[in-house]
Amino acid sequence: MALIAAALFILPFRTQNSDMKNSQGHTQIADRAFVEKAIFHNEMMIIDARPESQYVMGHIAHSLNIPYNTSHLDRLLQPFALTEKLLILYCSDSRCNTADILAKRLQDCGCKKIAIYAGGWKDWSRY
């Protein structure tokens, strides 16, 4: 079972150089297929980094809205077990950087497993 979980974590990602680093020293990028699998996976959480006003207009099912500029981010870690889960962050589209900003803030709070869905809401809502 652990081998399957490890494969699910490693296979769907590609790496990219960036200022945002995870514990392996690379940014992880999630594709749409991986986000679809993550929706119902208890050990993963999809996080919308856009402002609440954009989230209420449409978002990925079961995603949690944590705007990139949320104050007291550390207070959300425990109730949502953010440090223990793989976090898949997204924002509007590939030109948006709010998911990257939130990823850096989450890393500073101790979250180690973070991926970015670069296509964001624009890609997701096309289908």
GULUMVEX-999005 format. One record per residue (C-alpha): residue number from 0; residue in three letters; x, y, z. Coordinates in nm, 4 decimals, padded with zeros to 6 digits, m for minus. Layout:
BEGIN
- nr / rest / xx / yy / zz
- NUM / ALA / X / Y / Z
...
This chain:
BEGIN
- nr / rest / xx / yy / zz
- 0 / MET / 00.0000 / 00.0000 / 00.0000
- 1 / ALA / 00.2820 / 00.2405 / 00.0840
- 2 / LEU / 00.4419 / 00.1696 / m00.2535
- 3 / ILE / 00.1182 / 00.2635 / m00.4321
- 4 / ALA / 00.0896 / 00.5847 / m00.2305
- 5 / ALA / 00.4503 / 00.6728 / m00.3143
- 6 / ALA / 00.3861 / 00.6093 / m00.6832
- 7 / LEU / 00.0779 / 00.8309 / m00.6756
- 8 / PHE / 00.2866 / 01.1059 / m00.5206
- 9 / ILE / 00.5845 / 01.0856 / m00.7553
- 10 / LEU / 00.4535 / 00.9914 / m01.0996
- 11 / PRO / 00.2192 / 01.2774 / m01.1870
- 12 / PHE / 00.4699 / 01.5545 / m01.1269
- 13 / ARG / 00.7430 / 01.7156 / m01.3251
- 14 / THR / 01.0003 / 01.9413 / m01.1637
- 15 / GLN / 01.0907 / 02.2976 / m01.2433
- 16 / ASN / 01.3537 / 02.5335 / m01.1018
- 17 / SER / 01.2050 / 02.8107 / m00.8905
- 18 / ASP / 01.2490 / 03.0079 / m00.5720
- 19 / MET / 00.9857 / 02.7857 / m00.4159
- 20 / LYS / 01.1503 / 02.4624 / m00.3032
- 21 / ASN / 01.0065 / 02.1543 / m00.1387
- 22 / SER / 01.2055 / 01.9096 / 00.0720
- 23 / GLN / 01.3620 / 01.7623 / m00.2441
- 24 / GLY / 01.4670 / 02.1103 / m00.3628
- 25 / HIS / 01.2237 / 02.1348 / m00.6550
- 26 / THR / 00.8879 / 02.2893 / m00.7225
- 27 / GLN / 00.6332 / 02.0230 / m00.8031
- 28 / ILE / 00.3789 / 02.0891 / m01.0743
- 29 / ALA / 00.0505 / 01.8966 / m01.0757
- 30 / ASP / m00.1395 / 01.8386 / m01.3977
- 31 / ARG / m00.5178 / 01.8260 / m01.4361
- 32 / ALA / m00.5317 / 01.4447 / m01.4206
- 33 / PHE / m00.3571 / 01.4453 / m01.0844
- 34 / VAL / m00.5883 / 01.7142 / m00.9471
- 35 / GLU / m00.8875 / 01.5022 / m01.0542
- 36 / LYS / m00.7487 / 01.2068 / m00.8557
- 37 / ALA / m00.6738 / 01.4279 / m00.5549
- 38 / ILE / m01.0315 / 01.5534 / m00.5130
- 39 / PHE / m01.1357 / 01.2501 / m00.3083
- 40 / HIS / m00.7983 / 01.1498 / m00.1636
- 41 / ASN / m00.7862 / 01.2050 / 00.2138
- 42 / GLU / m00.4106 / 01.2580 / 00.2271
- 43 / MET / m00.4211 / 01.5444 / m00.0227
- 44 / MET / m00.5857 / 01.8842 / m00.0103
- 45 / ILE / m00.6615 / 02.1196 / m00.2966
- 46 / ILE / m00.6233 / 02.4841 / m00.1989
- 47 / ASP / m00.7510 / 02.7820 / m00.3972
- 48 / ALA / m00.5129 / 03.0737 / m00.3384
- 49 / ARG / m00.7390 / 03.3310 / m00.5066
- 50 / PRO / m00.9345 / 03.5945 / m00.3134
- 51 / GLU / m01.2657 / 03.4785 / m00.1650
- 52 / SER / m01.4622 / 03.6879 / m00.4169
- 53 / GLN / m01.3172 / 03.4780 / m00.7022
- 54 / TYR / m01.3565 / 03.1497 / m00.5105
- 55 / VAL / m01.7312 / 03.2000 / m00.4610
- 56 / MET / m01.7726 / 03.2626 / m00.8353
- 57 / GLY / m01.6340 / 02.9141 / m00.9067
- 58 / HIS / m01.3752 / 02.6717 / m00.7724
- 59 / ILE / m01.2551 / 02.3116 / m00.7910
- 60 / ALA / m01.4899 / 02.0831 / m00.5979
- 61 / HIS / m01.3823 / 02.0140 / m00.2389
- 62 / SER / m01.1091 / 02.2787 / m00.2534
- 63 / LEU / m01.0361 / 02.4958 / 00.0473
- 64 / ASN / m01.0055 / 02.8700 / m00.0044
- 65 / ILE / m00.6964 / 03.0127 / 00.1608
- 66 / PRO / m00.6258 / 03.3449 / m00.0113
- 67 / TYR / m00.2544 / 03.4042 / m00.0628
- 68 / ASN / m00.2615 / 03.7082 / 00.1679
- 69 / THR / m00.4462 / 03.5410 / 00.4566
- 70 / SER / m00.3323 / 03.6707 / 00.7920
- 71 / HIS / m00.2612 / 03.4236 / 01.0730
- 72 / LEU / m00.1921 / 03.1388 / 00.8311
- 73 / ASP / m00.0363 / 02.9426 / 01.1164
- 74 / ARG / m00.3816 / 02.9122 / 01.2807
- 75 / LEU / m00.5057 / 02.7027 / 00.9853
- 76 / LEU / m00.2287 / 02.4440 / 01.0015
- 77 / GLN / m00.3679 / 02.2325 / 01.2836
- 78 / PRO / m00.7450 / 02.2311 / 01.2091
- 79 / PHE / m00.6868 / 02.1268 / 00.8480
- 80 / ALA / m00.3733 / 01.9125 / 00.9117
- 81 / LEU / m00.1901 / 02.1091 / 00.6429
- 82 / THR / 00.1581 / 02.0003 / 00.7486
- 83 / GLU / 00.0713 / 01.6317 / 00.7045
- 84 / LYS / m00.0993 / 01.6408 / 00.3640
- 85 / LEU / 00.0110 / 01.6920 / 00.0085
- 86 / LEU / m00.1184 / 02.0401 / m00.0736
- 87 / ILE / m00.2129 / 02.1182 / m00.4328
- 88 / LEU / m00.2397 / 02.4933 / m00.4765
- 89 / TYR / m00.3926 / 02.6797 / m00.7664
- 90 / CYS / m00.4926 / 03.0296 / m00.8662
- 91 / SER / m00.6420 / 03.1829 / m01.1817
- 92 / ASP / m00.4099 / 03.0563 / m01.4550
- 93 / SER / m00.0467 / 03.0054 / m01.5508
- 94 / ARG / 00.0228 / 03.3815 / m01.5413
- 95 / CYS / m00.1061 / 03.4156 / m01.1848
- 96 / ASN / 00.1479 / 03.3923 / m00.9024
- 97 / THR / m00.0753 / 03.3871 / m00.5938
- 98 / ALA / m00.0386 / 03.0081 / m00.5588
- 99 / ASP / 00.3401 / 03.0502 / m00.5600
- 100 / ILE / 00.3185 / 03.3199 / m00.2917
- 101 / LEU / 00.0933 / 03.1026 / m00.0736
- 102 / ALA / 00.3194 / 02.8004 / m00.1303
- 103 / LYS / 00.6184 / 02.9936 / 00.0017
- 104 / ARG / 00.4212 / 03.1084 / 00.3052
- 105 / LEU / 00.3028 / 02.7526 / 00.3759
- 106 / GLN / 00.6583 / 02.6233 / 00.3472
- 107 / ASP / 00.7683 / 02.8858 / 00.5982
- 108 / CYS / 00.5013 / 02.7441 / 00.8337
- 109 / GLY / 00.6367 / 02.3892 / 00.8002
- 110 / CYS / 00.4410 / 02.2397 / 00.5101
- 111 / LYS / 00.6755 / 02.0149 / 00.3136
- 112 / LYS / 00.4571 / 01.8530 / 00.0444
- 113 / ILE / 00.3327 / 02.1211 / m00.1930
- 114 / ALA / 00.2472 / 02.1148 / m00.5620
- 115 / ILE / 00.1124 / 02.3830 / m00.7945
- 116 / TYR / m00.1642 / 02.3216 / m01.0477
- 117 / ALA / m00.0291 / 02.5726 / m01.2979
- 118 / GLY / m00.3337 / 02.5739 / m01.5271
- 119 / GLY / m00.5446 / 02.6897 / m01.2356
- 120 / TRP / m00.9123 / 02.7778 / m01.2477
- 121 / LYS / m00.8944 / 02.8789 / m01.6137
- 122 / ASP / m00.7759 / 02.5318 / m01.7188
- 123 / TRP / m01.0105 / 02.3518 / m01.4799
- 124 / SER / m01.3220 / 02.5417 / m01.5873
- 125 / ARG / m01.2632 / 02.4722 / m01.9592
- 126 / TYR / m01.4010 / 02.1191 / m01.9191
